[in-house]
Amino acid sequence: LFGATYMVLAPEHPLVDTFVPDAWPEGTHDVWTGGHATPAEAVAAYRAQAASKSDVERQAEAKDKTGVFTGVYATNPVSGERIPVFIADYVLMGYGTGAIMAVPAHDSRDFAFARAFELPMRCVVEPSDDRGTDPSTWDDAFASYDAKIVNSTGEDITLDGLGVTEAKARITEWLSGKGIGEGTVNFRLRDWLFSRQRYWGEPFPIVYDEDGIAHPLPESMLPLELPEVEDYSPRTFDPDDADTSPETPLSRNEDWVNVTLDLGDGPKKYRRETNTMPNWAGSCWYELRYLDPHNDRKLVDPEIERYWMGPREGQPHGGVDLYVGGAEHAVLHLLYARFWSKVLYDLGHISSAEPFHKLFNQGMIQAYVYRDARGIAVPAAEVEERDGAFYFEGEKVSRLLGKMGKSLKNAVTPDEICAEYGADTLRLYEMAMGPLDVSRPWDTRAVVGQFRLLQRLWRNVVDETTGEVTVVDTEPDEATLRALHKAIDGVRQDLEGLRFNTAIAKVTELNNHLTKAGGPLARTVAESLVLLVAPLAPHIAEELWRKLGRTGSVVHQDFPVADPAYVVDEAVTCVVQIKGKVKARLEVSPAISDEELEKVALADERVVAALDGAGIRKVIVRAPKLVNIVPA
């Protein structure tokens, strides 16, 4: 507010009609008038100009700021200063209130407008670079949520020295206390181009009469289904043939497009809409259809929707428990899915006020991109490595880590990996590459590591030569029980936290223990091992479950539960340091206290020898794993 030096209203704002004066006020700058004799003429001309542009065009022409002075002034509530009121097409009626206070020093659009109309600029957010605090010397506005507020002191309020976030809270409280403002949240949803010129996608249930008037099909004629076509490609404009025009795939199907229908006033000829809906049409509500996919009467049975997605303890708004997707989904799919869900909720079709309870952004699978001397990507699969360099068809190429995709010629199709190693190996490798929320580089050569894990797992249960199960109905030894229950406990926690890579590591560690132990596995251990693996590698788990003589799918079984008695270590290794150097390692109880551990450490003969009679200034104990002794 302290940095606001003018105001801008959308040209179509209704308030403009109520206050435009008959004449320009004294001292009006020539650049503000647009060359018009009166404010009314200037406003009318500019409104006509703005009306010819779409919202997209008004936003796209961000660099060339246009506008006109309305002839009136507003009062800045924190300073009492008179500031001019303009109309400009870069302010949209559909965003916020259609009116803005312009702070040109700290908003790029306002900065450009102020430069064009010779308006003052005042720095109120201290720049973090060396540009200084005089906006007239800047190339662009400075914006930051971490900077300090300056030049913002009024009669009974000061914001100087506060951070931006704190200043917002302070000024909102002050305005509210004065009765001249209140805090609110603005939401914005861009206009949605819900139409595609292609064959696939849901057809619009709209027909046009001979006068071009659109009519929705009655419910009795739904669903409208796509016709069978031989050619799916659109027809583009031929510059050599003036009679051609762009054409959608559906336009060529005359029997489907031109129809005679009775929409309530007798049979008439109509023409169907030949554009189709985008993929958003289905993806915005598919989670609802999953609940009741065979219902041919309604979107979803209300009772089924309420059972799976209605409000419940810990989720008062309902919705899907967890949505896992890439970061780009948050600004595309999830935004519109939420809009769609809100409409269905307001109409009473669903009980969940929100579609998704929690979002988890997965990382991107990356791959090496190889480029030749021209900078053109070459097929990664055909690149050879020799002495640390990379070659394509004998020519040296560069290598950089980037996205995986067809245009970069480095895509790896799942089919290739599945054909050679199986789907379970692919699943394990993708999960074991690293944390789910970070981007990871693909390395086909590393896939074999997970393939070998599955091979060892199989050999621990099945004899490779005979194909017979080798487990025995005996009790496992204590070491195996401890390894098993630690793995169960760790995998449970990792799966709950979506840490699939560390869950696989714990399964690998258990499987390695069983392999080294030798001899046939106890049946209880083998079955628990298979259940641990099932969420990660379901195909091999299902096969081993059946081989173990169990009926019913492995996915319907209860997940193993760890016995706390076997999860706790009988003894842990405590490191004893003197001057930061390790002098002894002690095997102690995990429940040992700091006092007990200090006594044990100081009595150890290796520690006594290392101290060699020196006094002790300080002992730092972190039971049960560390003792650090500082000699006098």
C-alpha positions in Angstrom: 0.0 0.0 0.0 2.8 2.5 0.8 4.2 1.7 -2.7 0.9 2.2 -4.6 1.2 5.3 -6.8 -1.8 4.8 -9.1 -4.8 2.5 -9.6 -6.0 0.5 -12.6 -9.5 -0.8 -13.3 -10.5 -3.3 -16.0 -12.0 -1.3 -19.0 -15.3 -3.1 -18.5 -15.5 -2.4 -14.8 -19.1 -1.1 -14.0 -17.7 1.5 -11.6 -16.1 3.3 -14.5 -19.6 4.3 -15.7 -20.3 6.1 -12.4 -17.4 8.5 -12.0 -16.0 9.7 -15.3 -16.0 13.5 -15.2 -16.9 15.8 -18.1 -13.5 17.5 -18.3 -9.9 16.6 -17.6 -8.7 17.8 -14.1 -6.1 20.6 -14.0 -2.6 19.3 -14.4 -3.5 16.1 -16.4 -0.5 14.9 -18.3 -0.9 14.7 -22.1 0.3 11.1 -22.2 -2.5 10.1 -19.9 -5.4 11.4 -22.2 -4.7 9.3 -25.3 -5.2 12.5 -27.3 -8.9 12.8 -26.5 -10.6 16.0 -25.5 -12.5 14.6 -22.6 -12.3 11.7 -20.2 -15.6 10.3 -21.5 -14.2 10.2 -25.1 -11.0 8.6 -23.9 -12.7 5.9 -21.9 -15.2 5.1 -24.6 -12.5 4.8 -27.3 -10.3 2.6 -25.1 -13.1 0.4 -24.1 -13.9 -0.3 -27.8 -10.3 -1.1 -28.4 -10.1 -3.5 -25.4 -13.4 -5.2 -26.3 -11.8 -6.4 -29.6 -9.3 -8.5 -27.7 -9.7 -11.8 -25.8 -8.4 -12.3 -22.3 -5.5 -14.4 -23.7 -4.5 -11.6 -26.1 -4.7 -9.0 -23.3 -2.4 -11.0 -21.2 0.0 -12.0 -24.1 0.6 -8.3 -25.0 2.3 -7.8 -21.6 5.2 -5.7 -22.9 3.2 -3.0 -24.8 1.2 -1.4 -22.0 -1.8 0.6 -23.1 -4.4 2.5 -21.0 -6.1 5.8 -20.4 -6.7 8.1 -17.4 -10.3 8.2 -16.2 -10.1 11.7 -15.0 -10.5 10.8 -11.3 -8.3 10.3 -8.3 -8.4 7.8 -5.4 -7.0 8.3 -1.9 -4.3 6.0 -0.6 -5.6 4.9 2.8 -2.2 4.7 4.5 -0.8 8.0 3.3 -3.8 10.1 2.3 -2.0 10.7 -1.0 -4.2 11.3 -4.2 -3.4 8.8 -6.9 -4.7 8.7 -10.5 -7.1 6.0 -11.6 -6.6 4.5 -15.0 -8.3 1.8 -17.1 -6.0 -0.7 -18.9 -6.6 -4.0 -20.6 -3.9 -5.8 -18.7 -6.3 -5.9 -15.7 -9.1 -8.5 -16.2 -12.6 -8.2 -14.8 -12.6 -12.0 -14.2 -9.5 -11.9 -11.9 -10.0 -10.7 -8.3 -12.2 -7.6 -8.2 -11.2 -6.3 -11.6 -9.3 -3.4 -9.9 -5.7 -3.2 -8.6 -3.6 -0.8 -6.7 -0.4 -0.5 -8.8 2.9 -0.9 -7.1 5.2 -0.3 -10.0 8.5 -0.8 -8.1 7.6 -4.3 -7.3 5.4 -5.7 -10.2 6.7 -6.0 -13.7 3.4 -5.2 -15.4 2.9 -2.1 -13.3 6.6 -1.1 -13.8 6.1 -1.2 -17.6 2.9 0.8 -17.4 4.4 3.4 -15.1 7.3 3.8 -17.5 4.9 4.2 -20.4 2.7 6.8 -18.6 5.5 8.6 -16.7 4.0 7.7 -13.3 6.0 7.8 -10.1 7.5 4.7 -8.5 8.3 4.2 -4.9 10.6 1.4 -3.5 9.0 -0.2 -0.4 10.7 -3.7 -0.6 14.4 -3.4 -0.2 16.3 -5.1 -3.1 18.6 -7.9 -2.2 21.0 -7.0 -5.1 23.0 -3.8 -5.7 20.4 -1.9 -7.7 19.7 0.6 -4.9 16.3 1.9 -3.8 15.6 4.4 -6.7 13.3 2.6 -9.1 13.9 5.2 -11.8 17.3 3.6 -12.3 16.1 0.0 -12.5 15.5 -2.1 -15.6 12.6 -3.9 -14.1 10.6 -4.3 -10.9 12.0 -6.1 -7.8 9.8 -8.7 -6.2 10.7 -10.9 -3.2 8.9 -12.6 -0.3 12.1 -12.7 1.8 13.1 -9.0 1.6 12.7 -6.3 4.2 10.1 -3.5 4.0 11.3 0.1 3.8 9.7 3.5 3.2 6.4 2.3 4.8 5.6 4.5 7.8 2.3 6.4 8.3 0.7 8.4 11.1 -0.1 5.4 13.3 1.5 2.4 11.6 5.0 1.4 10.4 6.0 -1.7 8.5 9.7 -0.7 8.1 12.0 -3.6 9.0 9.4 -6.3 8.7 9.5 -9.2 6.3 7.0 -9.2 3.4 4.9 -11.9 5.0 4.8 -10.2 8.5 4.0 -6.9 6.8 1.0 -8.3 5.0 -0.4 -9.6 8.3 0.3 -6.2 10.1 -1.3 -4.1 7.4 -4.3 -6.4 7.1 -4.9 -6.1 10.8 -4.6 -2.3 10.7 -7.0 -2.0 7.8 -9.5 -4.3 9.5 -9.3 -2.3 12.7 -10.0 0.9 10.8 -13.0 -0.6 9.1 -11.6 0.1 5.6 -10.4 -3.4 4.6 -10.3 -7.1 5.4 -8.3 -10.2 4.6 -9.5 -12.5 1.9 -8.2 -15.2 -0.5 -8.6 -14.9 -4.2 -8.9 -18.0 -6.4 -8.4 -18.1 -10.1 -9.2 -20.7 -12.8 -8.2 -19.9 -16.4 -10.7 -20.2 -19.2 -10.7 -23.8 -20.3 -10.4 -24.7 -24.0 -12.5 -27.8 -23.8 -12.4 -28.8 -27.4 -10.0 -30.7 -29.7 -9.9 -31.2 -33.5 -9.3 -34.9 -33.4 -11.0 -38.3 -33.5 -10.3 -39.8 -30.1 -12.1 -38.3 -27.2 -15.7 -38.1 -26.1 -18.0 -36.5 -28.8 -20.0 -33.5 -27.7 -23.8 -34.3 -27.4 -24.5 -31.1 -29.4 -26.3 -30.7 -32.7 -26.8 -27.6 -34.8 -30.0 -26.8 -36.7 -30.2 -25.3 -40.2 -29.9 -21.8 -38.6 -26.7 -22.7 -36.8 -28.3 -22.7 -33.4 -26.9 -25.3 -30.9 -29.1 -27.8 -29.2 -28.1 -30.3 -26.5 -29.2 -33.9 -27.2 -31.9 -35.2 -24.7 -30.9 -37.8 -22.1 -32.7 -40.5 -24.1 -30.2 -40.1 -26.9 -27.2 -40.5 -24.6 -24.5 -41.8 -24.6 -23.4 -40.5 -27.9 -20.6 -42.7 -29.2 -17.9 -42.2 -31.8 -18.6 -43.7 -35.3 -16.1 -46.2 -36.8 -13.8 -44.3 -39.2 -11.1 -45.5 -41.6 -9.0 -42.3 -41.5 -8.2 -40.7 -38.1 -6.0 -37.9 -39.5 -7.3 -34.3 -39.8 -7.2 -32.5 -43.2 -5.2 -29.3 -43.2 -5.5 -26.2 -45.4 -3.9 -26.6 -48.8 -2.3 -23.3 -49.8 -2.3 -24.4 -53.5 -6.1 -25.0 -53.4 -8.3 -22.1 -52.3 -11.3 -24.4 -52.0 -9.8 -26.5 -49.2 -10.3 -25.8 -45.5 -9.1 -27.5 -42.4 -11.3 -30.5 -41.5 -11.6 -32.7 -38.4 -11.6 -36.5 -38.8 -15.3 -36.7 -37.8 -16.3 -34.1 -40.5 -15.7 -36.6 -43.3 -18.2 -39.1 -41.8 -21.3 -37.5 -43.5 -23.7 -40.3 -42.4 -22.9 -39.6 -38.7 -22.6 -35.8 -39.0 -25.8 -35.1 -40.8 -28.8 -36.6 -39.0 -32.6 -36.2 -38.8 -33.7 -36.1 -35.2 -36.9 -35.3 -33.3 -35.9 -33.1 -30.4 -39.5 -32.5 -29.3 -40.8 -30.4 -32.2 -40.9 -33.0 -35.0 -38.2 -34.5 -37.2 -35.7 -32.0 -38.4 -32.2 -32.0 -40.0 -29.3 -31.3 -37.8 -25.5 -31.3 -38.0 -23.5 -32.8 -35.2 -20.5 -31.1 -33.5 -17.4 -32.5 -35.0 -14.9 -31.5 -32.4 -14.3 -33.9 -29.5 -13.6 -33.4 -25.8 -10.0 -33.3 -24.5 -8.6 -36.1 -22.3 -9.5 -33.9 -19.4 -13.1 -34.9 -19.9 -12.5 -38.4 -18.5 -9.4 -37.9 -16.3 -11.1 -35.2 -14.2 -13.5 -37.7 -12.6 -12.1 -41.1 -13.4 -11.4 -41.8 -9.7 -15.2 -41.8 -9.2 -15.8 -44.2 -12.0 -13.2 -46.7 -10.6 -15.5 -47.1 -7.6 -18.4 -48.3 -9.7 -17.2 -49.1 -13.2 -20.1 -51.4 -14.3 -22.9 -49.0 -13.3 -24.8 -48.3 -16.6 -27.4 -46.0 -14.9 -25.4 -43.3 -13.2 -21.9 -41.9 -12.7 -21.5 -43.7 -9.4 -23.8 -45.2 -6.8 -24.0 -42.6 -3.9 -23.6 -45.3 -1.2 -20.5 -46.7 -2.9 -19.0 -43.2 -3.3 -19.8 -42.4 0.3 -18.2 -45.6 1.5 -14.9 -45.2 -0.3 -14.5 -41.4 -0.6 -16.9 -39.7 1.9 -15.9 -37.7 4.9 -14.2 -39.8 7.6 -12.0 -39.5 10.7 -8.9 -37.5 9.8 -10.3 -36.6 6.4 -13.3 -34.3 7.0 -13.5 -33.4 3.3 -13.2 -37.0 2.1 -11.6 -37.8 -1.2 -8.9 -40.2 -2.4 -6.4 -41.0 0.4 -3.3 -40.5 -1.7 -2.6 -39.2 -5.2 0.8 -39.9 -6.7 1.9 -38.0 -9.8 4.4 -35.7 -11.4 4.7 -32.1 -10.3 3.1 -30.9 -13.6 -0.1 -32.6 -12.5 -0.6 -30.0 -9.7 -1.1 -27.2 -12.2 -3.0 -29.2 -14.9 -4.9 -32.3 -14.0 -5.4 -31.7 -10.3 -6.6 -28.1 -10.8 -9.3 -29.0 -13.2 -10.2 -32.3 -11.4 -10.8 -30.2 -8.3 -13.1 -27.8 -10.3 -15.0 -30.8 -11.7 -15.3 -32.3 -8.3 -16.6 -29.1 -6.7 -19.4 -28.9 -9.4 -20.4 -32.5 -8.7 -20.4 -31.9 -4.9 -22.4 -28.7 -5.2 -25.0 -30.5 -7.4 -25.3 -33.2 -4.7 -23.9 -36.1 -6.8 -20.9 -36.9 -4.5 -20.3 -36.6 -0.7 -16.6 -35.7 -0.9 -16.0 -31.9 -0.9 -12.4 -32.5 -2.1 -11.3 -35.0 -4.7 -7.8 -35.8 -3.2 -6.7 -35.8 0.4 -2.9 -35.9 -0.1 -0.6 -35.3 -3.1 2.8 -36.9 -3.4 5.0 -35.7 -6.3 7.1 -38.5 -7.8 10.4 -37.6 -9.4 11.2 -37.9 -13.0 13.0 -40.9 -14.6 16.0 -39.3 -16.5 18.3 -40.7 -19.1 21.5 -39.7 -20.9 21.0 -37.6 -24.1 23.7 -38.0 -26.7 24.2 -35.2 -29.3 26.4 -35.0 -32.3 28.6 -32.0 -33.4 25.5 -30.2 -34.7 23.7 -30.5 -31.3 21.2 -33.0 -32.8 20.2 -35.9 -30.5 21.2 -39.4 -31.7 19.8 -42.8 -30.8 21.1 -43.6 -27.3 20.8 -47.3 -27.9 23.3 -47.1 -30.8 26.0 -45.1 -28.9 29.2 -47.0 -28.1 31.5 -46.1 -25.2 35.3 -46.4 -25.8 37.9 -45.3 -23.3 35.5 -43.0 -21.5 34.3 -41.3 -24.7 31.1 -41.9 -26.6 30.7 -42.5 -30.3 27.8 -42.8 -32.8 28.5 -44.3 -36.2 32.2 -43.5 -35.6 31.7 -39.9 -34.7 32.3 -38.6 -31.2 29.2 -37.3 -29.4 28.5 -35.5 -26.1 26.6 -36.9 -23.2 24.3 -35.0 -20.8 21.7 -36.2 -18.3 18.2 -35.0 -19.2 14.6 -36.1 -19.7 13.6 -39.4 -21.3 11.6 -39.1 -24.5 11.2 -39.9 -28.1 12.4 -36.5 -29.3 15.7 -37.0 -27.4 16.0 -40.5 -28.8 16.8 -42.0 -25.4 13.4 -43.6 -24.4 13.4 -47.1 -23.0 10.1 -48.9 -23.5 8.9 -51.1 -20.6 8.2 -53.8 -23.2 11.9 -54.2 -23.9 12.8 -54.7 -20.2 9.8 -56.9 -19.5 10.6 -59.1 -22.5 14.2 -59.7 -21.3 13.9 -59.6 -17.5 10.2 -59.7 -16.6 7.8 -57.2 -15.2 8.9 -57.8 -11.6 12.4 -56.8 -12.4 11.3 -53.6 -14.0 9.1 -52.8 -11.0 11.9 -53.5 -8.5 14.5 -51.5 -10.5 12.3 -48.4 -10.8 11.6 -48.5 -7.1 15.2 -49.2 -6.1 16.7 -46.4 -8.1 16.2 -43.9 -5.3 13.6 -42.0 -3.2 10.3 -41.7 -5.0 10.2 -37.9 -4.8 13.5 -37.2 -6.6 14.6 -37.6 -10.2 16.7 -40.6 -11.0 18.9 -41.5 -14.0 18.0 -44.7 -15.8 20.8 -47.2 -16.4 19.8 -50.3 -18.2 22.9 -52.1 -17.1 21.9 -51.8 -13.5 18.6 -53.6 -14.1 20.4 -56.9 -13.8 21.0 -56.4 -10.1 17.3 -56.6 -9.3 17.0 -59.6 -11.7 19.6 -61.4 -9.6 17.7 -60.6 -6.4 14.6 -62.4 -7.8 16.8 -65.3 -8.9 18.2 -65.7 -5.4 14.8 -65.4 -3.9 13.5 -68.2 -6.1 16.4 -70.5 -5.3 15.8 -70.0 -1.6 12.4 -71.6 -2.0 12.6 -73.8 -5.1 15.2 -76.3 -6.3 16.3 -75.1 -9.8 17.0 -78.6 -11.0 13.8 -80.3 -10.0 11.4 -77.4 -9.6 10.4 -78.8 -6.2 9.8 -76.6 -3.1 12.7 -77.1 -0.6 11.2 -75.6 2.6 10.9 -77.7 5.7 8.4 -77.7 8.6 10.9 -76.8 11.4 11.4 -73.9 13.7 14.0 -71.3 12.5 17.0 -70.4 14.6 17.1 -67.2 16.6 19.4 -65.4 14.3 17.0 -66.0 11.4 14.1 -64.9 13.5 15.8 -61.7 14.3 16.7 -61.0 10.7 13.1 -61.8 9.6 11.3 -59.7 12.1 13.7 -56.7 11.7 13.0 -56.9 8.0 9.2 -57.1 8.6 9.3 -54.1 10.9 11.5 -52.1 8.5 9.6 -52.9 5.3 6.3 -52.1 7.0 7.5 -48.6 8.0 9.1 -48.0 4.6 6.0 -48.9 2.6 3.9 -46.7 4.9 6.3 -43.8 4.1 6.5 -44.6 0.4 10.2 -45.4 0.8 10.2 -48.3 -1.7 14.0 -48.2 -2.3 14.8 -48.8 1.3 12.1 -51.5 1.6 13.8 -53.4 -1.3 17.1 -53.0 0.4 15.7 -54.6 3.6 14.2 -57.5 1.6 17.6 -57.9 -0.1 19.4 -57.9 3.2 17.1 -60.6 4.6 17.3 -62.7 1.4 21.1 -62.5 1.6 21.1 -63.6 5.2 19.0 -66.6 4.3 21.2 -67.5 1.4 24.4 -67.3 3.5 22.8 -69.4 6.3 22.5 -72.3 3.8 20.1 -75.3 4.1 16.4 -75.3 3.4 14.2 -72.5 4.8 11.7 -73.0 7.5 8.2 -72.8 6.0 7.2 -69.9 8.2 10.2 -67.9 7.1 9.6 -68.7 3.4 6.0 -67.6 3.6 6.8 -64.4 5.4 9.5 -63.7 2.9 7.0 -64.1 0.0 4.5 -61.9 1.7 7.1 -59.2 2.2 8.0 -59.3 -1.5 4.4 -59.4 -2.8 3.7 -55.6 -2.9 7.0 -55.0 -4.7 7.2 -58.0 -7.1 3.7 -59.5 -7.2 4.1 -62.0 -10.0 7.0 -64.0 -8.5 5.3 -63.7 -5.1 2.0 -65.2 -6.5 3.9 -68.1 -8.2 5.9 -68.9 -5.0 2.8 -68.7 -2.8 1.1 -71.3 -4.9 4.2 -73.5 -5.0 4.2 -73.3 -1.2 0.8 -75.0 -1.3 -1.2 -72.0 -0.3 -4.6 -71.3 -1.8 -6.0 -67.9 -2.7 -4.1 -65.0 -4.1 -1.1 -63.7 -2.1 -2.5 -60.2 -2.4 -5.5 -61.2 -0.2 -3.3 -62.3 2.7 -2.5 -60.2 5.8 0.9 -58.5 5.7 3.3 -60.0 8.3 3.6 -58.3 11.7 6.9 -58.1 13.5 7.4 -59.6 17.0 8.9 -56.7 19.1 11.0 -59.2 21.0 13.0 -60.0 17.9 13.2 -56.5 16.6 15.3 -55.2 19.5 19.0 -56.0 19.3 20.4 -58.2 22.1 23.5 -56.1 21.9 24.7 -53.0 20.0 28.2 -51.8 19.3 29.3 -48.7 21.3 32.2 -46.7 19.9 34.5 -45.1 22.6 36.5 -42.1 21.4 39.4 -40.2 23.0 40.2 -36.8 21.4 37.9 -37.9 18.5 39.8 -41.1 17.8 38.2 -44.5 18.2 40.0 -46.4 21.0 37.5 -49.2 21.7 34.3 -50.9 20.6 32.0 -52.3 23.3 29.1 -54.7 22.9 26.4 -53.4 25.3 22.7 -53.7 25.9 20.5 -51.4 23.8 18.7 -50.4 27.1 21.9 -49.4 28.9 21.7 -46.0 30.6 24.2 -43.1 30.1 25.6 -43.6 33.7 26.1 -47.4 33.2 27.7 -46.9 29.8 30.2 -44.3 31.2 31.3 -46.7 33.9 31.8 -49.6 31.5 33.7 -47.4 29.0 36.1 -46.0 31.6 36.8 -49.4 33.0 37.7 -51.0 29.7 41.4 -51.9 29.6 41.9 -50.4 26.2 40.5 -47.1 27.3 42.6 -47.1 30.5 45.7 -47.8 28.5 44.9 -45.0 26.0 44.4 -42.5 28.8 47.7 -43.6 30.4 47.0 -41.9 33.7 45.8 -38.6 32.3 42.9 -36.9 34.0 39.5 -36.6 32.4 38.0 -33.2 31.8 34.7 -34.3 30.3 32.8 -37.4 29.2 30.1 -37.2 26.6 27.7 -40.2 26.5 25.1 -40.9 23.9 23.8 -44.3 25.0 23.9 -46.9 23.7 26.2 -46.1 20.7 28.8 -43.5 21.6 31.1 -42.4 24.5 33.5 -39.4 23.8 36.2 -38.8 26.4 38.0 -35.4 26.6 41.3 -35.7 28.6 42.3 -33.0 31.0 
